[in-house]
Amino acid sequence: MRIIPPSLDYWSARRTGFEDGHYTASVAGGEQLAQVLQWPAQSGTGLMKVHHLAPPEVSSLASSTLAVFESLLAQSLGHQRTSGACLYAAVLCKTLINRFTSYQAIVRGGDGEADGGLFIGKVGHGHYWIEASKAGQAFVVDITGDQFGLPPIVVAPLQDLPARYIPGDQATVDAHARELQCEIEAEMRG
């Protein structure tokens, strides 16, 4: 899959604030993304599974990241279905959480069989998601869970999730994320 970024440099965005459930950002040459990052989290609409302990800055950014990601999918593929695109979404979400929040994000994932993954009941799925942590608290952030029947956005503590997120071999996950990040950066350079 090839995702073509919109005509803005979202990697050069800089955090400018988080107030009243909204993110604000200044983006060099990217007013479109700055507007998206100002959208409030939609936790009351049923689109998100946001735990009462979830940090608002992460929940809001997850909502905004999904909006950006769906826009990229629509521009590149002509649809907004996240099926098969979870690593792309996880890399984008990780980048934005690390850049715009006080949380540290890492891509997690597994193959749904012998090396971690997302498990709903007894059924395993190959999947990638984010683990965001700060001061000993860790949260799963998943903006593509809808492909497995979960809400489109899940933000919840590790101990209270709507499904079992079991991290696979981190060296393998890191290699996959690094490879994708390099592909994205190469495409952006032209």
N, C-alpha and C positions, 0 to 999 in steps of 0.2 A: 504494500500500500504506500502511496506517495501522498503526503499531506503538504500542500503548498501554503506557506504562511501568508496572511494578508499583507498588504503593503504597509507594514509598520514593524518596527523593531521592538517586539515585546520583550526581548531578552535585555534590553537596556533600560527597562522601566525602573523607577526608584520609588520606594515607599515614602509617602508623605503623611499618612495618618490613618487612624481607625477611630471613628466616632459614631455613636448612635447606630450601630449595626451596619455601617457603610464603610467601605474601603475607599480611600482616595489615593491617587497616584499621579505622578507626572511621568509622562512617557515621551522620550525624545522622538518626535515625528510620529506619534501614535495616539492621536486623540481618540480614535475609535476604541482602543483597549482601555484607555483611561476612563472612558464612559462606562465600559463594561465593569471595570473594577469598582465603580461607584454604586453598582446595583446592590440593594440589600439582600441578605440571605432570605430565602423563601421558605423558612422552616414551618410556617403555618399553612402551607398549601398542599401538603401531602407529597410534595416532590422530594422532601428530604426526610431521612431518619436521623434526627439530631438528638442525641442524648442530652438530658438536662445538665450533665457535667461538661459537655463539649464546649471548648473555648469559642466565644463569638467570633473572634478574628479568624479562626480556622474555618468555622462553618460558613461565614460570609465569603471567604476566599474560595472555598470549595464550590459554592453556588456560582460565583463569577467565573471560575475556571471551567466549569461545565458549559456555561454559556459561550465562552471563547472557543472551547473544543468543539461544540456542536456547530458553531459558525465555520470553523476550519473544515469539519467534515462536509458540511453543505457546500462550501466553495470548492473543495477538492473532489468529492465523490458524488455530490448531488443529493445526499441524504444525511440525516443526523443520527443514524443507528450506530451505537457504540460497540456492537458485537465485533470481536476480533481486533479492537483498537485500544485495549486496556493499557498496553505498555506505553503507547503514545500519550494517553491521558495521564498516566502515572508520572512520566517524565516531566510533562508540562506542569502538573500539580505540584510535584516536588520542587521544581525550579521556582515557582511562584510562592509557595509556602516559605521556602528558605530565604527568598528575597524580600518578601513583604510582611512576614510575621516574626515574632520572637521565638517561634518553634523551629526545631530541627527536623527536617523530613528526610526519609529514606524510602526508596522503592523496595517493596516486598513482593514476593510472588512464589508460585509453585506450579507444578504440572498437573495437579489434581489427581495424581496417582501415588507414586512412591516418594515424591519430593515436595510435599506441601501443596498448597493451593487453597481454593475456596470450597468448603464443604457445606452443603445444604442437605440435612438429613444424612443419609449414607452415600449421597452422590457427590463425587469430587469433580471440580472444574479447574482447568488450567487458567490462571488469572494473575494479574498484577494490581497492586493497590499501594497506598502510602501509609507509612506509620510516622506520625508526627509526635514529637516528644519535647517536654520541657520540665525541668525540675522534678524528674522522676515520674511524671505522668505521661502515659503514651495513649494515643488515639489512632484508630483506623480511620483513614479518609479514603473513601472509594466513590469515584464519580462515574463508574461504568457498571455498577452492580445490577442495573436494570436488565442487562442481557441474560441474567440468571433468575429473574423474577423478584429481585430485591428492589428497594426504592432506588431511583437514579443517583441519589447522593446519600451516602452513609457517613456519619461522623459520630463515633462512639468510642468509649474507653475499651481497651483490650479485653477486659473482663466482662463486658456486657454488650455483646454484639448480636445482630440478627441472624448471623450464620457463623460458622467456624472459619476464621482466617488463619491458616497455618503457614508460616513462612518456610519456604524451601531453602536450599543451599544459597547463602547470601553471596558467595563468590560468583555463582552462576547468574544470579539475578543482577548483580552489579555489572557483570560483563555484558549482559543483554542491554541494560539501560545505557551503559557507556557507548556501546556500538550504535544504538539508536540515536543518542545525543550527537555523536559524530556525524551520522547521516544527515540529521536535521541541520546541523551547522554547515555542512558541506553544501546542502541544497540552498541554504540562505545566502551563502557566498556566491552562488551561481554556478 
